Amino acid sequence: MGDLEREKTEIPCPKCGRDIEVSYRDMYSRKEAKCSRCKSMYKFNSSDASNLNSCIKNFERAQEKFGEAIQRILKGADIILKN
């Protein structure tokens, strides 16, 4: 599991407005977010949940590639030391 999947976000309860804290992983795997106060909930569409999962994976792969590109540019750089 990547770091982004563990990240939490807050969404407002559709009934009472209280913040519902939910991780991105819970959003796509459990496909719901429930208010601890009034028990109202969001039920997420399976297709949208699957799309979120794919987007997270694509984002994490892009982050890796970005890190690799930074390392390559540093390795290939001419280093000039001044006194």
N, CA, C and O of each residue as an XYZ file, in Angstrom:
332
protein
N       0.847     -1.168      0.000
C       0.000      0.000      0.000
C       0.897      1.236      0.000
O       1.853      1.334      0.770
N       0.561      2.179     -0.887
C       1.336      3.408     -0.977
C       0.924      4.431      0.072
O      -0.081      4.284      0.767
N       1.743      5.469      0.153
C       1.468      6.517      1.131
C       0.156      7.243      0.856
O      -0.575      7.586      1.785
N      -0.141      7.474     -0.411
C      -1.359      8.206     -0.744
C      -2.603      7.454     -0.288
O      -3.570      8.068      0.163
N      -2.585      6.141     -0.402
C      -3.735      5.343      0.036
C      -4.022      5.529      1.526
O      -5.172      5.451      1.956
N      -2.973      5.775      2.305
C      -3.131      5.946      3.754
C      -3.582      7.357      4.130
O      -4.095      7.587      5.225
N      -3.384      8.289      3.213
C      -3.778      9.675      3.479
C      -5.267      9.750      3.774
O      -6.074      9.040      3.174
N      -5.608     10.615      4.700
C      -7.016     10.793      5.042
C      -7.508     12.126      4.503
O      -6.754     13.090      4.378
N      -8.779     12.148      4.191
C      -9.433     13.366      3.750
C     -10.722     13.508      4.542
O     -11.211     12.549      5.140
N     -11.247     14.681      4.536
C     -12.504     14.919      5.241
C     -13.566     15.314      4.229
O     -13.348     16.169      3.370
N     -14.718     14.673      4.350
C     -15.854     15.027      3.506
C     -17.026     15.355      4.421
O     -17.183     14.721      5.464
N     -17.848     16.329      4.056
C     -18.951     16.711      4.940
C     -20.075     15.678      4.920
O     -20.423     15.141      3.868
N     -20.629     15.412      6.082
C     -21.776     14.517      6.171
C     -22.919     15.122      5.351
O     -23.184     16.321      5.442
N     -23.595     14.290      4.550
C     -24.678     14.820      3.722
C     -25.900     15.269      4.530
O     -26.758     15.984      4.012
N     -25.981     14.848      5.811
C     -27.128     15.218      6.636
C     -26.782     16.304      7.657
O     -27.395     17.372      7.653
N     -25.805     16.040      8.530
C     -25.534     16.964      9.638
C     -24.355     17.904      9.377
O     -24.152     18.862     10.123
N     -23.580     17.639      8.328
C     -22.471     18.520      7.976
C     -21.168     18.253      8.703
O     -20.148     18.861      8.379
N     -21.180     17.355      9.681
C     -19.949     17.021     10.404
C     -18.942     16.407      9.433
O     -19.320     15.700      8.499
N     -17.658     16.684      9.663
C     -16.626     16.098      8.810
C     -16.528     14.593      9.042
O     -16.489     14.123     10.180
N     -16.489     13.858      7.950
C     -16.254     12.409      7.994
C     -14.819     12.213      7.528
O     -14.482     12.545      6.392
N     -13.968     11.671      8.406
C     -12.571     11.420      8.050
C     -12.476     10.026      7.451
O     -12.919      9.047      8.051
N     -11.898      9.950      6.269
C     -11.808      8.669      5.566
C     -10.512      8.649      4.753
O     -10.105      9.661      4.184
N      -9.873      7.478      4.711
C      -8.666      7.347      3.890
C      -9.095      7.097      2.444
O     -10.202      6.630      2.175
N      -8.194      7.420      1.529
C      -8.497      7.164      0.122
C      -8.679      5.661     -0.118
O      -9.511      5.256     -0.930
N      -7.910      4.850      0.581
C      -8.049      3.397      0.430
C      -9.442      2.938      0.855
O     -10.069      2.123      0.178
N      -9.917      3.468      1.982
C     -11.265      3.102      2.422
C     -12.323      3.543      1.415
O     -13.335      2.867      1.228
N     -12.082      4.669      0.777
C     -13.053      5.147     -0.208
C     -13.193      4.167     -1.356
O     -14.306      3.918     -1.821
N     -12.071      3.600     -1.830
C     -12.203      2.692     -2.973
C     -12.391      1.232     -2.571
O     -12.895      0.449     -3.376
N     -12.009      0.837     -1.368
C     -12.153     -0.574     -0.997
C     -13.459     -0.851     -0.248
O     -14.136     -1.842     -0.523
N     -13.806      0.015      0.689
C     -15.051     -0.179      1.438
C     -16.238      0.412      0.694
O     -17.384      0.010      0.897
N     -15.941      1.372     -0.170
C     -16.941      2.023     -1.007
C     -18.027      2.735     -0.212
O     -19.160      2.880     -0.670
N     -17.654      3.180      1.002
C     -18.601      3.961      1.786
C     -17.851      4.805      2.809
O     -16.699      4.536      3.151
N     -18.543      5.832      3.280
C     -18.026      6.684      4.352
C     -19.222      7.027      5.224
O     -20.220      7.567      4.746
N     -19.109      6.705      6.522
C     -20.231      6.862      7.441
C     -19.941      7.919      8.495
O     -18.840      7.984      9.042
N     -20.943      8.747      8.773
C     -20.843      9.778      9.800
C     -20.941      9.133     11.175
O     -21.846      8.341     11.438
N     -20.006      9.477     12.045
C     -20.027      8.899     13.392
C     -21.121      9.524     14.259
O     -21.522      8.939     15.265
N     -21.602     10.697     13.879
C     -22.627     11.366     14.668
C     -24.036     10.861     14.322
O     -24.740     10.345     15.190
N     -24.443     11.010     13.064
C     -25.840     10.700     12.705
C     -25.997      9.400     11.923
O     -27.117      8.985     11.623
N     -24.872      8.755     11.592
C     -24.836      7.474     10.875
C     -25.258      7.554      9.407
O     -25.371      6.524      8.742
N     -25.491      8.767      8.895
C     -25.741      8.903      7.455
C     -24.446      8.544      6.740
O     -23.370      8.608      7.335
N     -24.541      8.164      5.465
C     -23.323      7.733      4.781
C     -23.366      8.019      3.295
O     -24.414      8.239      2.689
N     -22.176      8.001      2.751
C     -21.989      8.002      1.306
C     -21.776      6.551      0.899
O     -21.013      5.836      1.549
N     -22.422      6.113     -0.142
C     -22.154      4.816     -0.766
C     -21.560      5.137     -2.128
O     -22.240      5.687     -2.994
N     -20.295      4.793     -2.313
C     -19.606      5.146     -3.546
C     -19.857      4.109     -4.633
O     -19.885      2.906     -4.374
N     -20.037      4.595     -5.833
C     -20.233      3.774     -7.016
C     -18.985      2.918     -7.253
O     -17.864      3.419     -7.169
N     -19.179      1.643     -7.544
C     -18.045      0.723     -7.751
C     -17.120      1.175     -8.870
O     -15.899      1.073     -8.756
N     -17.697      1.669     -9.937
C     -16.890      2.131    -11.063
C     -16.050      3.341    -10.670
O     -14.876      3.428    -11.030
N     -16.648      4.273     -9.934
C     -15.904      5.446     -9.473
C     -14.819      5.054     -8.475
O     -13.726      5.620     -8.486
N     -15.122      4.083     -7.612
C     -14.141      3.605     -6.636
C     -12.957      2.950     -7.345
O     -11.804      3.156     -6.967
N     -13.255      2.162     -8.370
C     -12.198      1.517     -9.151
C     -11.348      2.566     -9.874
O     -10.127      2.435     -9.961
N     -11.998      3.591    -10.383
C     -11.280      4.674    -11.060
C     -10.356      5.397    -10.081
O      -9.225      5.731    -10.434
N     -10.826      5.642     -8.853
C      -9.988      6.276     -7.837
C      -8.754      5.428     -7.558
O      -7.643      5.950     -7.466
N      -8.948      4.126     -7.424
C      -7.829      3.207     -7.181
C      -6.813      3.289     -8.318
O      -5.609      3.356     -8.071
N      -7.288      3.284     -9.549
C      -6.387      3.385    -10.707
C      -5.642      4.713    -10.718
O      -4.446      4.755    -11.007
N      -6.341      5.788    -10.406
C      -5.710      7.112    -10.386
C      -4.625      7.195     -9.313
O      -3.569      7.789     -9.532
N      -4.891      6.600     -8.162
C      -3.888      6.586     -7.093
C      -2.638      5.848     -7.554
O      -1.521      6.329     -7.362
N      -2.826      4.683     -8.160
C      -1.672      3.903     -8.640
C      -0.902      4.660     -9.710
O       0.329      4.674     -9.697
N      -1.619      5.293    -10.640
C      -0.956      6.077    -11.693
C      -0.187      7.247    -11.098
O       0.928      7.544    -11.525
N      -0.777      7.908    -10.120
C      -0.124      9.041     -9.464
C       1.153      8.588     -8.760
O       2.184      9.252     -8.858
N       1.089      7.468     -8.057
C       2.270      6.976     -7.346
C       3.373      6.549     -8.311
O       4.555      6.751     -8.034
N       2.988      5.958     -9.444
C       3.994      5.608    -10.466
C       4.638      6.876    -11.030
O       5.847      6.917    -11.259
N       3.825      7.905    -11.250
C       4.355      9.169    -11.772
C       5.313      9.801    -10.768
O       6.327     10.380    -11.158
N       4.999      9.694     -9.480
C       5.906     10.216     -8.457
C       7.246      9.495     -8.496
O       8.299     10.121     -8.375
N       7.203      8.173     -8.665
C       8.448      7.395     -8.753
C       9.273      7.837     -9.950
O      10.480      8.048     -9.835
N       8.623      7.976    -11.098
C       9.327      8.403    -12.304
C       9.922      9.792    -12.130
O      11.027     10.067    -12.598
N       9.190     10.660    -11.458
C       9.693     12.008    -11.190
C      10.954     11.936    -10.333
O      11.940     12.615    -10.618
N      10.923     11.123     -9.296
C      12.101     10.956     -8.436
C      13.289     10.415     -9.207
O      14.421     10.856     -9.010
N      13.028      9.454    -10.088
C      14.093      8.893    -10.919
C      14.660      9.948    -11.869
O      15.869      9.997    -12.096
N      13.791     10.787    -12.419
C      14.245     11.850    -13.331
C      15.117     12.846    -12.590
O      16.113     13.324    -13.133
N      14.753     13.166    -11.355
C      15.577     14.080    -10.551
C      16.958     13.466    -10.320
O      17.974     14.148    -10.449
N      16.989     12.177     -9.979
C      18.278     11.514     -9.748
C      19.131     11.492    -11.014
O      20.342     11.703    -10.949
N      18.501     11.235    -12.178
C      19.248     11.207    -13.443
C      19.833     12.582    -13.770
O      20.983     12.684    -14.200
N      19.043     13.638    -13.566
C      19.551     14.969    -13.900
C      20.707     15.358    -12.982
O      21.643     16.035    -13.409
N      20.641     14.929    -11.725
C      21.743     15.217    -10.796
C      22.990     14.426    -11.164
O      24.101     14.954    -11.110
N      22.811     13.149    -11.542
C      23.964     12.323    -11.926
C      24.630     12.840    -13.189
O      25.851     12.759    -13.327
N      23.843     13.366    -14.102
C      24.391     13.835    -15.377
C      24.871     15.266    -15.366
O      25.398     15.751    -16.367
N      24.699     15.941    -14.267
C      25.069     17.367    -14.200
C      26.574     17.551    -14.111
O      27.272     16.762    -13.475
N      27.061     18.592    -14.750
C      28.459     18.995    -14.584
C      28.549     19.705    -13.241
O      27.736     20.580    -12.941
N      29.521     19.337    -12.446
C      29.696     19.950    -11.125
C      30.883     20.903    -11.192
O      31.987     20.526    -11.585
N      30.630     22.133    -10.803
C      31.677     23.149    -10.833
C      31.873     23.632     -9.408
O      30.976     24.218     -8.802
N      33.066     23.374     -8.884
C      33.393     23.799     -7.512
C      34.206     25.068     -7.584
O      35.175     25.158     -8.338
N      33.813     26.036     -6.806
C      34.519     27.323     -6.756
C      35.158     27.480     -5.394
O      34.624     27.020     -4.385
N      36.297     28.129     -5.374
C      36.998     28.403     -4.112
C      36.445     29.615     -3.459
O      36.908     30.004     -2.386
